[in-house]
Amino acid sequence: MTPQDDPSASPGAGQPPSAAPPPAAPRSSLELTVESLARELMAERRSERRWRIFFRLAWLGLLLFVVWGVISSRVGHGSTSMPHTALVDLRGEIAEDSGASAEQMISGLRSAFEDAGARAVVVRINSPGGSPVQAGIINDEIRRLKSLHQKKVYAVVEEVCASGAYYVAVAADEIYVDKASIVGSIGVLMDGFGFTGLMEKLGIERRLLTAGENKGMLDPFTAQNPRQQAFAQAMIDQVHQQFIRVVREGRGARLKETPETFSGLFWNGEDAVRLGLADKFGNLDYVAREVVKAEEVIDYTPRENVAEKLARRFGAAIGEGAMRAAAGMAHLR
């Protein structure tokens, strides 16, 4: 018998057969639950990390957009060699925090006057008036810039040029109106309310403590004091005289005064020209084309763009956060 025929010579002969791997122990429901929760937690962490990166990039992009917008708006109009008519708009109420504030108007006026290509400056007006202080500042600046740059200023009235807006307009060399424009209202007012009768009916008692006998002057919940009322009247009369003086200086011999001129009345454009409150009829295009002789109009009015609004809100949010942080620190002390 050859070795090949001997069963005992075959490989593995005389060895026990190899055992199969033991079956895996069944996993408990607790282990499966923990594993599932761990997977969900990891997926949630990855998602949070992605969103965190996204929002950081979004804030960075927004910040870059705000910076670009603010810088581009500050650059404004570059000086142009082409002759043109410079425009600055006065729209809405003249007040410190409005688009018709002295700060906004003066910024536009200075840019317009300083541009070598500007042949004249047009102040286009559509305003019911507002603060006499803000109007006075604008009036003074227009007269200063006229003298400094030796350029003409024309006021062009659209719908309304009343009270403080007319205070501004008289600084111009000429005032152009539409036949139906509203012009005038040369007067001053101080308004308020009185609630004393209503408080008596409701049984409400006013408890006001002051240091200084006139500190509660014109308090709406206290009966009027004749002496304090006379003082307030004298104050607004003085402001009225300042207004009258500015109008007379601005209009000069063109003004045809009547007993009603400074009474607070207002007139349409046709009567305004007749009374010397305005000079001629015409709109912006007419003045640029026929008076200034520079038909191209460039607007120098400062306008708050989207980037500036975002910047203001962004700054306000940062400021509020800083205040809260400071308040928290102070509280911890």
C-alpha positions as CSV (number, residue, x, y, z in Angstrom):
1,M,0.0,0.0,0.0
2,T,1.4,3.3,-1.0
3,P,1.4,6.3,1.3
4,Q,-1.2,7.8,-0.9
5,D,-3.5,4.9,-0.3
6,D,-3.0,5.1,3.5
7,P,-5.8,7.0,5.1
8,S,-3.6,7.7,8.1
9,A,-1.1,9.6,6.0
10,S,-3.6,12.2,4.7
11,P,-3.3,15.7,6.2
12,G,-5.2,16.1,9.3
13,A,-5.5,12.5,9.8
14,G,-6.0,11.6,13.4
15,Q,-7.0,15.2,14.4
16,P,-10.4,16.2,15.6
17,P,-12.6,18.2,13.1
18,S,-12.4,22.1,13.6
19,A,-15.1,23.5,15.8
20,A,-17.6,26.2,14.3
21,P,-17.4,29.8,15.9
22,P,-19.8,30.2,18.8
23,P,-23.0,32.2,17.9
24,A,-23.0,35.9,19.0
25,A,-24.8,36.5,22.2
26,P,-28.1,38.3,21.7
27,R,-27.9,42.1,22.4
28,S,-30.3,43.5,25.0
29,S,-32.8,46.2,24.0
30,L,-31.0,48.6,26.3
31,E,-27.7,48.3,24.4
32,L,-29.6,48.8,21.1
33,T,-31.3,51.9,22.5
34,V,-28.0,53.4,23.8
35,E,-26.3,52.7,20.4
36,S,-29.2,54.3,18.5
37,L,-29.1,57.4,20.8
38,A,-25.3,57.7,20.3
39,R,-25.7,57.6,16.5
40,E,-28.4,60.3,16.7
41,L,-26.4,62.4,19.0
42,M,-23.4,62.2,16.7
43,A,-25.5,63.1,13.7
44,E,-27.0,66.0,15.6
45,R,-23.6,67.3,16.6
46,R,-22.4,67.1,13.0
47,S,-25.5,69.0,11.9
48,E,-25.0,71.7,14.5
49,R,-21.4,72.1,13.5
50,R,-22.4,72.6,9.9
51,W,-25.0,75.2,10.8
52,R,-22.6,77.0,13.1
53,I,-20.1,77.3,10.2
54,F,-22.8,78.4,7.9
55,F,-24.0,81.2,10.2
56,R,-20.5,82.4,10.9
57,L,-19.9,82.6,7.1
58,A,-23.3,84.4,6.7
59,W,-22.4,86.9,9.4
60,L,-19.0,87.5,7.8
61,G,-20.6,88.1,4.4
62,L,-23.2,90.4,5.9
63,L,-20.4,92.4,7.7
64,L,-18.4,92.7,4.5
65,F,-21.6,93.9,2.7
66,V,-22.3,96.5,5.4
67,V,-18.7,97.8,5.3
68,W,-18.7,98.0,1.6
69,G,-22.0,99.8,1.5
70,V,-21.1,102.3,4.1
71,I,-17.7,103.0,2.4
72,S,-19.3,103.4,-1.0
73,S,-22.0,105.7,0.3
74,R,-19.4,107.8,2.1
75,V,-17.3,108.2,-1.1
76,G,-20.3,109.9,-2.7
77,H,-20.1,111.8,-5.9
78,G,-16.6,112.4,-7.2
79,S,-15.8,115.8,-8.7
80,T,-16.8,115.9,-12.3
81,S,-15.5,118.2,-15.0
82,M,-18.8,118.2,-16.8
83,P,-21.0,121.2,-16.1
84,H,-24.2,120.2,-14.2
85,T,-26.8,121.3,-11.8
86,A,-26.4,120.1,-8.3
87,L,-29.5,118.9,-6.5
88,V,-30.2,118.6,-2.8
89,D,-33.7,117.4,-1.7
90,L,-35.4,118.7,1.4
91,R,-38.4,116.4,2.0
92,G,-40.6,115.7,5.0
93,E,-40.5,117.2,8.5
94,I,-37.4,119.2,9.4
95,A,-36.2,117.5,12.6
96,E,-33.0,116.3,14.2
97,D,-33.5,112.6,13.5
98,S,-35.2,112.9,10.1
99,G,-33.8,112.8,6.5
100,A,-34.4,116.6,6.5
101,S,-32.2,117.3,9.5
102,A,-29.6,120.0,9.4
103,E,-26.8,117.3,9.6
104,Q,-28.1,115.5,6.5
105,M,-28.9,118.7,4.5
106,I,-25.5,120.3,5.3
107,S,-23.7,117.1,4.2
108,G,-25.4,117.2,0.8
109,L,-25.0,121.0,0.4
110,R,-21.3,120.9,1.1
111,S,-20.7,118.1,-1.5
112,A,-22.7,120.0,-4.0
113,F,-21.0,123.3,-3.5
114,E,-17.5,121.8,-3.5
115,D,-17.9,120.0,-6.8
116,A,-16.1,122.1,-9.4
117,G,-18.5,120.9,-12.1
118,A,-21.6,122.2,-10.3
119,R,-22.7,125.4,-12.0
120,A,-25.4,126.1,-9.3
121,V,-27.2,124.3,-6.5
122,V,-30.9,123.6,-6.4
123,V,-32.7,122.9,-3.2
124,R,-35.9,121.0,-4.1
125,I,-38.4,121.4,-1.3
126,N,-41.5,119.5,-0.3
127,S,-41.9,120.0,3.4
128,P,-44.4,121.3,5.9
129,G,-41.6,122.7,8.1
130,G,-40.5,121.6,11.5
131,S,-37.8,122.7,14.0
132,P,-36.9,126.3,13.8
133,V,-33.4,125.5,15.2
134,Q,-32.7,122.9,12.4
135,A,-34.1,125.2,9.8
136,G,-32.0,128.1,11.0
137,I,-28.8,126.0,10.9
138,I,-29.6,125.0,7.3
139,N,-30.3,128.7,6.3
140,D,-27.1,129.9,7.8
141,E,-25.0,127.2,6.1
142,I,-26.6,127.9,2.7
143,R,-25.7,131.6,3.0
144,R,-22.1,130.7,4.1
145,L,-21.6,128.3,1.3
146,K,-22.9,130.8,-1.3
147,S,-20.5,133.4,-0.2
148,L,-17.6,130.9,0.1
149,H,-18.0,129.3,-3.4
150,Q,-19.7,132.1,-5.2
151,K,-22.4,129.9,-6.6
152,K,-26.1,130.6,-7.1
153,V,-28.7,128.7,-5.1
154,Y,-32.3,128.2,-6.3
155,A,-35.1,126.8,-4.3
156,V,-37.7,124.8,-6.3
157,V,-40.9,124.1,-4.5
158,E,-43.1,121.1,-5.2
159,E,-46.2,120.6,-3.2
160,V,-45.4,122.4,0.1
161,C,-42.9,124.9,1.4
162,A,-44.3,126.1,4.7
163,S,-43.0,127.4,8.0
164,G,-39.5,126.0,8.7
165,A,-39.2,124.9,5.0
166,Y,-39.8,128.5,3.9
167,Y,-37.2,129.6,6.5
168,V,-34.7,127.5,4.5
169,A,-36.0,128.6,1.1
170,V,-35.4,132.3,1.7
171,A,-31.7,131.7,1.8
172,A,-31.8,130.9,-1.9
173,D,-31.2,133.6,-4.6
174,E,-34.5,132.8,-6.2
175,I,-37.6,130.7,-5.3
176,Y,-39.5,128.8,-8.0
177,V,-42.9,127.3,-7.4
178,D,-45.8,125.6,-9.1
179,K,-49.0,127.6,-9.4
180,A,-50.7,125.2,-7.0
181,S,-47.8,124.9,-4.5
182,I,-48.5,125.8,-0.8
183,V,-46.1,128.5,0.4
184,G,-45.8,130.6,3.5
185,S,-47.1,129.9,7.1
186,I,-44.6,132.4,8.5
187,G,-45.4,131.8,12.2
188,V,-44.4,129.8,15.3
189,L,-46.6,127.5,17.4
190,M,-46.2,125.6,20.7
191,D,-49.0,123.1,21.2
192,G,-50.1,120.8,24.0
193,F,-53.2,119.4,25.8
194,G,-54.9,120.0,29.1
195,F,-56.5,117.2,31.1
196,T,-57.5,119.0,34.3
197,G,-61.3,118.7,33.7
198,L,-61.1,115.1,32.7
199,M,-59.0,114.3,35.8
200,E,-61.6,115.9,38.1
201,K,-64.4,113.8,36.5
202,L,-62.4,110.6,36.9
203,G,-61.3,111.5,40.4
204,I,-57.6,111.5,39.6
205,E,-55.3,113.6,41.7
206,R,-52.1,115.0,40.2
207,R,-49.1,114.8,42.6
208,L,-46.2,116.8,41.2
209,L,-43.2,117.8,43.2
210,T,-40.8,120.4,41.8
211,A,-37.8,122.3,43.0
212,G,-38.2,125.7,41.3
213,E,-41.6,127.3,41.0
214,N,-41.6,127.2,37.2
215,K,-40.2,123.7,36.8
216,G,-43.7,122.3,36.1
217,M,-44.5,125.0,33.6
218,L,-47.1,124.0,30.9
219,D,-47.7,120.7,32.7
220,P,-50.8,119.3,30.9
221,F,-52.2,117.9,34.2
222,T,-52.1,121.2,36.0
223,A,-54.3,124.3,35.4
224,Q,-52.5,127.0,33.4
225,N,-50.6,129.7,35.3
226,P,-51.2,133.1,33.6
227,R,-47.7,134.3,34.4
228,Q,-46.1,131.1,32.9
229,Q,-48.4,131.3,29.9
230,A,-47.3,134.9,29.2
231,F,-43.7,133.9,29.5
232,A,-44.2,131.1,26.9
233,Q,-46.0,133.5,24.6
234,A,-43.2,136.0,24.8
235,M,-40.7,133.3,24.0
236,I,-42.4,132.1,20.8
237,D,-43.1,135.8,19.8
238,Q,-39.3,136.3,19.9
239,V,-38.7,133.3,17.7
240,H,-41.4,134.7,15.4
241,Q,-39.5,137.9,15.1
242,Q,-36.3,136.0,14.2
243,F,-38.3,134.3,11.5
244,I,-39.6,137.6,10.1
245,R,-36.1,139.1,10.1
246,V,-34.7,136.2,8.1
247,V,-37.5,136.4,5.6
248,R,-37.0,140.2,5.1
249,E,-33.3,139.7,4.7
250,G,-33.7,136.9,2.2
251,R,-36.5,138.4,0.1
252,G,-35.5,142.1,0.4
253,A,-37.4,144.5,-1.8
254,R,-39.1,141.7,-3.7
255,L,-41.3,141.1,-0.6
256,K,-44.7,142.9,-0.8
257,E,-45.7,143.0,2.9
258,T,-49.3,143.1,4.0
259,P,-50.8,142.8,7.4
260,E,-51.2,139.0,6.7
261,T,-47.7,138.3,5.5
262,F,-46.4,137.2,8.9
263,S,-49.7,136.1,10.4
264,G,-49.1,132.3,9.7
265,L,-51.3,132.2,6.6
266,F,-50.2,130.3,3.6
267,W,-50.9,130.9,-0.1
268,N,-50.8,129.0,-3.4
269,G,-47.9,129.5,-5.7
270,E,-49.7,132.0,-7.9
271,D,-50.4,134.3,-4.9
272,A,-46.9,133.6,-3.5
273,V,-45.4,135.1,-6.6
274,R,-47.8,138.0,-6.5
275,L,-46.9,138.8,-2.9
276,G,-43.1,138.4,-3.4
277,L,-42.8,135.3,-1.4
278,A,-41.6,133.5,-4.5
279,D,-40.1,134.7,-7.8
280,K,-41.3,132.6,-10.7
281,F,-43.0,129.5,-11.8
282,G,-40.8,126.5,-12.7
283,N,-39.8,123.0,-11.8
284,L,-36.4,121.3,-11.4
285,D,-35.9,120.6,-15.1
286,Y,-36.9,124.1,-16.1
287,V,-34.4,125.7,-13.7
288,A,-31.6,123.4,-14.7
289,R,-32.2,123.9,-18.4
290,E,-33.3,127.6,-18.6
291,V,-31.8,129.2,-15.6
292,V,-28.6,127.4,-14.7
293,K,-28.0,126.4,-18.3
294,A,-26.7,123.0,-17.2
295,E,-29.4,120.4,-18.1
296,E,-27.7,117.5,-16.5
297,V,-28.8,117.1,-12.9
298,I,-26.7,115.3,-10.3
299,D,-28.3,114.5,-6.9
300,Y,-26.2,115.1,-3.9
301,T,-28.9,114.3,-1.3
302,P,-27.5,112.0,1.4
303,R,-29.6,108.9,1.3
304,E,-29.4,106.1,3.9
305,N,-28.9,102.8,1.9
306,V,-29.7,99.3,3.0
307,A,-26.1,98.7,4.2
308,E,-26.3,101.8,6.5
309,K,-29.6,100.6,8.0
310,L,-28.1,97.2,8.6
311,A,-25.0,98.8,10.1
312,R,-27.1,101.0,12.5
313,R,-29.2,98.0,13.6
314,F,-26.1,95.8,13.9
315,G,-24.4,98.5,16.0
316,A,-27.5,98.9,18.1
317,A,-27.6,95.2,18.7
318,I,-23.9,95.1,19.7
319,G,-24.4,98.1,22.0
320,E,-27.4,96.5,23.6
321,G,-25.4,93.3,24.1
322,A,-22.6,95.3,25.7
323,M,-25.0,97.1,28.0
324,R,-26.5,93.8,29.1
325,A,-23.1,92.3,29.7
326,A,-22.1,95.4,31.7
327,A,-25.3,95.2,33.7
328,G,-24.7,91.6,34.4
329,M,-21.2,92.3,35.6
330,A,-22.4,95.1,37.8
331,H,-25.0,92.8,39.2
332,L,-22.5,90.1,40.0
333,R,-20.5,92.5,42.1
